[in-house]
Amino acid sequence: MNTELLTYSRSKGVFAGLTLEGAVVEQDNDSTHAIYGRHMTFRNILSGHAPTPKSGDAFVQAVADAGHQAHIAETR
C-alpha cells in the first residue's frame, strides 16, 4: 500500500498503559463453621490438615476423576 497516514494529537497530561490484576482468597467463617461443624483455620483447610466433610466427598471425587482423566489424556 502506498498510503500516507498523518495523525495529530494535542493533549496534556500523562498517558500510561496499566493493568492491575490479582485475587484475594478470604475465609468466610460462617460458611466454614457450617461445613466443618466447628472453627477451622483456612491454613489447615487449604494445606490438607483438615478432614474432608461428608458434604465435600462428591466434589473431591470429581476433582480426582478429572485429574486422572487429564493424566490419561496427557500420556497419549
N, CA, C and O atoms as a DFTB+ gen file, in Angstrom:
304 C
 N C O
     1  1       0.833      -1.174       0.000
     2  2       0.000       0.000       0.000
     3  2       0.882       1.244       0.000
     4  3       1.877       1.326       0.721
     5  1       0.504       2.170      -0.797
     6  2       1.202       3.447      -0.847
     7  2       0.300       4.522      -0.279
     8  3      -0.084       5.457      -0.981
     9  1      -0.037       4.390       0.993
    10  2      -0.937       5.333       1.632
    11  2      -0.195       6.034       2.750
    12  3       0.490       5.402       3.553
    13  1      -0.337       7.335       2.791
    14  2       0.250       8.095       3.875
    15  2      -0.813       8.324       4.940
    16  3      -1.986       8.547       4.638
    17  1      -0.382       8.264       6.163
    18  2      -1.296       8.464       7.273
    19  2      -0.691       9.514       8.178
    20  3       0.455       9.391       8.610
    21  1      -1.454      10.534       8.461
    22  2      -0.995      11.615       9.315
    23  2      -1.933      11.709      10.506
    24  3      -3.148      11.817      10.341
    25  1      -1.376      11.668      11.693
    26  2      -2.203      11.825      12.885
    27  2      -1.658      12.991      13.690
    28  3      -0.469      13.307      13.646
    29  1      -2.552      13.612      14.415
    30  2      -2.182      14.752      15.233
    31  2      -2.945      14.654      16.534
    32  3      -4.147      14.390      16.552
    33  1      -2.228      14.869      17.619
    34  2      -2.873      14.840      18.925
    35  2      -2.294      15.961      19.761
    36  3      -1.080      16.151      19.824
    37  1      -3.172      16.689      20.394
    38  2      -2.721      17.758      21.276
    39  2      -3.374      17.527      22.624
    40  3      -4.554      17.821      22.819
    41  1      -2.600      17.002      23.539
    42  2      -3.120      16.652      24.861
    43  2      -2.106      17.030      25.920
    44  3      -0.904      17.119      25.668
    45  1      -2.622      17.245      27.095
    46  2      -1.758      17.490      28.240
    47  2      -1.997      16.379      29.251
    48  3      -3.109      15.868      29.383
    49  1      -0.967      16.025      29.941
    50  2      -1.111      15.008      30.977
    51  2      -0.194      13.827      30.728
    52  3       0.674      13.849      29.855
    53  1      -0.414      12.820      31.508
    54  2       0.406      11.615      31.424
    55  2      -0.469      10.483      30.916
    56  3      -1.608      10.317      31.354
    57  1       0.064       9.720      30.003
    58  2      -0.630       8.568      29.472
    59  2       0.225       7.338      29.762
    60  3       1.434       7.332      29.529
    61  1      -0.416       6.318      30.265
    62  2       0.320       5.093      30.556
    63  2      -0.611       3.910      30.401
    64  3      -1.803       3.990      30.698
    65  1      -0.051       2.822      29.937
    66  2      -0.808       1.574      29.886
    67  2      -0.574       0.845      31.205
    68  3       0.566       0.585      31.591
    69  1      -1.645       0.525      31.877
    70  2      -1.513      -0.087      33.197
    71  2      -2.576      -1.147      33.362
    72  3      -3.752      -0.923      33.077
    73  1      -2.153      -2.288      33.820
    74  2      -3.086      -3.369      34.102
    75  2      -2.852      -3.836      35.526
    76  3      -1.732      -4.173      35.911
    77  1      -3.913      -3.850      36.290
    78  2      -3.839      -4.370      37.649
    79  2      -4.683      -5.632      37.713
    80  3      -5.884      -5.610      37.443
    81  1      -4.047      -6.712      38.068
    82  2      -4.749      -7.974      38.180
    83  2      -4.385      -8.608      39.519
    84  3      -3.297      -8.388      40.049
    85  1      -5.289      -9.377      40.041
    86  2      -4.989     -10.068      41.280
    87  2      -6.221     -10.743      41.826
    88  3      -7.327     -10.591      41.308
    89  1      -6.004     -11.477      42.865
    90  2      -7.111     -12.180      43.504
    91  2      -6.844     -12.234      44.999
    92  3      -5.701     -12.244      45.455
    93  1      -7.905     -12.268      45.718
    94  2      -7.812     -12.375      47.168
    95  2      -8.686     -13.542      47.597
    96  3      -9.839     -13.653      47.182
    97  1      -8.137     -14.397      48.418
    98  2      -8.901     -15.506      48.971
    99  2      -9.093     -15.206      50.446
   100  3      -8.132     -15.082      51.205
   101  1     -10.345     -15.093      50.833
   102  2     -10.657     -14.805      52.227
   103  2     -11.568     -15.884      52.786
   104  3     -12.403     -16.437      52.069
   105  1     -11.409     -16.174      54.041
   106  2     -12.225     -17.180      54.697
   107  2     -13.558     -16.596      55.130
   108  3     -13.620     -15.499      55.686
   109  1     -14.618     -17.337      54.870
   110  2     -15.957     -16.988      55.344
   111  2     -16.199     -17.844      56.580
   112  3     -16.528     -19.025      56.465
   113  1     -16.038     -17.260      57.747
   114  2     -16.111     -18.026      58.991
   115  2     -17.455     -18.707      59.197
   116  3     -17.500     -19.830      59.701
   117  1     -18.556     -18.054      58.819
   118  2     -19.873     -18.663      58.977
   119  2     -20.016     -19.910      58.105
   120  3     -20.530     -20.931      58.563
   121  1     -19.564     -19.831      56.853
   122  2     -19.642     -20.977      55.950
   123  2     -18.704     -22.095      56.409
   124  3     -19.057     -23.273      56.355
   125  1     -17.520     -21.718      56.854
   126  2     -16.581     -22.724      57.340
   127  2     -17.177     -23.490      58.512
   128  3     -17.083     -24.716      58.569
   129  1     -17.782     -22.782      59.434
   130  2     -18.402     -23.426      60.598
   131  2     -19.569     -24.305      60.160
   132  3     -19.761     -25.393      60.703
   133  1     -20.355     -23.842      59.179
   134  2     -21.493     -24.628      58.703
   135  2     -21.038     -25.920      58.026
   136  3     -21.697     -26.950      58.162
   137  1     -19.934     -25.879      57.310
   138  2     -19.452     -27.059      56.585
   139  2     -18.706     -28.022      57.511
   140  3     -18.926     -29.232      57.455
   141  1     -17.827     -27.491      58.360
   142  2     -16.976     -28.344      59.199
   143  2     -17.560     -28.590      60.587
   144  3     -17.091     -29.466      61.314
   145  1     -18.579     -27.820      60.954
   146  2     -19.195     -28.013      62.260
   147  2     -18.429     -27.392      63.410
   148  3     -18.827     -27.514      64.568
   149  1     -17.341     -26.735      63.095
   150  2     -16.527     -26.057      64.103
   151  2     -15.601     -25.081      63.391
   152  3     -15.507     -25.084      62.164
   153  1     -14.927     -24.256      64.162
   154  2     -13.987     -23.304      63.561
   155  2     -12.754     -24.058      63.066
   156  3     -12.154     -24.847      63.797
   157  1     -12.397     -23.804      61.832
   158  2     -11.175     -24.365      61.244
   159  2     -10.422     -23.207      60.608
   160  3     -11.032     -22.330      59.997
   161  1      -9.109     -23.196      60.748
   162  2      -8.336     -22.137      60.098
   163  2      -8.211     -22.450      58.613
   164  3      -8.156     -23.610      58.204
   165  1      -8.169     -21.395      57.824
   166  2      -8.016     -21.546      56.385
   167  2      -6.711     -22.269      56.071
   168  3      -6.658     -23.080      55.146
   169  1      -5.681     -21.988      56.815
   170  2      -4.377     -22.625      56.584
   171  2      -4.501     -24.143      56.707
   172  3      -3.964     -24.877      55.877
   173  1      -5.206     -24.620      57.739
   174  2      -5.365     -26.061      57.917
   175  2      -6.217     -26.676      56.808
   176  3      -5.933     -27.779      56.341
   177  1      -7.249     -25.968      56.394
   178  2      -8.117     -26.488      55.343
   179  2      -7.371     -26.579      54.020
   180  3      -7.393     -27.624      53.368
   181  1      -6.709     -25.493      53.614
   182  2      -6.044     -25.449      52.315
   183  2      -4.793     -26.310      52.256
   184  3      -4.393     -26.737      51.173
   185  1      -4.170     -26.574      53.393
   186  2      -2.961     -27.406      53.388
   187  2      -3.275     -28.885      53.538
   188  3      -2.366     -29.715      53.537
   189  1      -4.561     -29.225      53.670
   190  2      -4.944     -30.629      53.753
   191  2      -4.906     -31.211      55.146
   192  3      -5.012     -32.427      55.307
   193  1      -4.758     -30.371      56.161
   194  2      -4.703     -30.851      57.539
   195  2      -6.079     -30.985      58.180
   196  3      -6.186     -31.359      59.348
   197  1      -7.128     -30.684      57.428
   198  2      -8.498     -30.810      57.940
   199  2      -9.170     -31.953      57.184
   200  3      -9.018     -32.061      55.967
   201  1      -9.896     -32.789      57.878
   202  2     -10.581     -33.889      57.186
   203  2     -11.688     -33.332      56.280
   204  3     -12.334     -32.338      56.612
   205  1     -11.891     -33.983      55.141
   206  2     -12.941     -33.563      54.227
   207  2     -14.297     -33.889      54.834
   208  3     -14.545     -35.031      55.220
   209  1     -15.179     -32.891      54.923
   210  2     -16.520     -33.178      55.446
   211  2     -17.304     -34.029      54.445
   212  3     -17.011     -34.010      53.250
   213  1     -18.289     -34.767      54.926
   214  2     -19.097     -35.636      54.061
   215  2     -19.694     -34.856      52.891
   216  3     -19.811     -35.390      51.788
   217  1     -20.073     -33.599      53.122
   218  2     -20.686     -32.803      52.055
   219  2     -19.708     -32.512      50.920
   220  3     -20.136     -32.112      49.837
   221  1     -18.413     -32.702      51.138
   222  2     -17.417     -32.428      50.111
   223  2     -16.904     -33.661      49.402
   224  3     -16.097     -33.544      48.479
   225  1     -17.354     -34.853      49.811
   226  2     -16.841     -36.084      49.214
   227  2     -17.072     -36.158      47.701
   228  3     -16.169     -36.545      46.959
   229  1     -18.258     -35.794      47.244
   230  2     -18.551     -35.859      45.806
   231  2     -17.659     -34.899      45.024
   232  3     -17.189     -35.235      43.937
   233  1     -17.423     -33.708      45.570
   234  2     -16.559     -32.735      44.903
   235  2     -15.120     -33.249      44.819
   236  3     -14.489     -33.172      43.765
   237  1     -14.612     -33.768      45.925
   238  2     -13.238     -34.272      45.941
   239  2     -13.093     -35.425      44.959
   240  3     -12.079     -35.517      44.268
   241  1     -14.084     -36.304      44.883
   242  2     -14.042     -37.415      43.935
   243  2     -14.071     -36.917      42.501
   244  3     -13.359     -37.448      41.650
   245  1     -14.887     -35.902      42.219
   246  2     -14.962     -35.345      40.865
   247  2     -13.632     -34.724      40.447
   248  3     -13.211     -34.874      39.300
   249  1     -12.978     -34.035      41.360
   250  2     -11.670     -33.432      41.052
   251  2     -10.635     -34.526      40.820
   252  3      -9.820     -34.424      39.903
   253  1     -10.661     -35.568      41.640
   254  2      -9.727     -36.678      41.472
   255  2      -9.947     -37.368      40.125
   256  3      -8.985     -37.706      39.435
   257  1     -11.207     -37.576      39.750
   258  2     -11.516     -38.204      38.465
   259  2     -11.044     -37.340      37.300
   260  3     -10.491     -37.854      36.328
   261  1     -11.260     -36.037      37.394
   262  2     -10.817     -35.123      36.333
   263  2      -9.301     -35.142      36.212
   264  3      -8.767     -35.126      35.103
   265  1      -8.609     -35.175      37.334
   266  2      -7.154     -35.246      37.308
   267  2      -6.671     -36.540      36.676
   268  3      -5.695     -36.550      35.926
   269  1      -7.351     -37.619      36.982
   270  2      -6.991     -38.922      36.401
   271  2      -7.204     -38.904      34.893
   272  3      -6.353     -39.376      34.139
   273  1      -8.339     -38.359      34.449
   274  2      -8.620     -38.273      33.016
   275  2      -7.603     -37.378      32.306
   276  3      -7.190     -37.677      31.186
   277  1      -7.207     -36.298      32.944
   278  2      -6.202     -35.397      32.360
   279  2      -4.864     -36.104      32.224
   280  3      -4.158     -35.925      31.231
   281  1      -4.516     -36.903      33.218
   282  2      -3.250     -37.648      33.180
   283  2      -3.270     -38.670      32.027
   284  3      -2.279     -38.831      31.315
   285  1      -4.398     -39.347      31.857
   286  2      -4.533     -40.304      30.766
   287  2      -4.394     -39.606      29.417
   288  3      -3.679     -40.082      28.535
   289  1      -5.082     -38.471      29.260
   290  2      -5.018     -37.719      28.004
   291  2      -3.622     -37.207      27.740
   292  3      -3.193     -37.147      26.588
   293  1      -2.908     -36.837      28.778
   294  2      -1.558     -36.292      28.634
   295  2      -0.579     -37.373      28.176
   296  3       0.348     -37.080      27.421
   297  1      -0.766     -38.600      28.612
   298  2       0.165     -39.671      28.260
   299  2      -0.067     -40.208      26.863
   300  3       0.788     -40.919      26.337
   301  1      -1.202     -39.890      26.241
   302  2      -1.484     -40.370      24.876
   303  2      -0.699     -39.637      23.850
   304  3      -0.822     -39.922      22.658
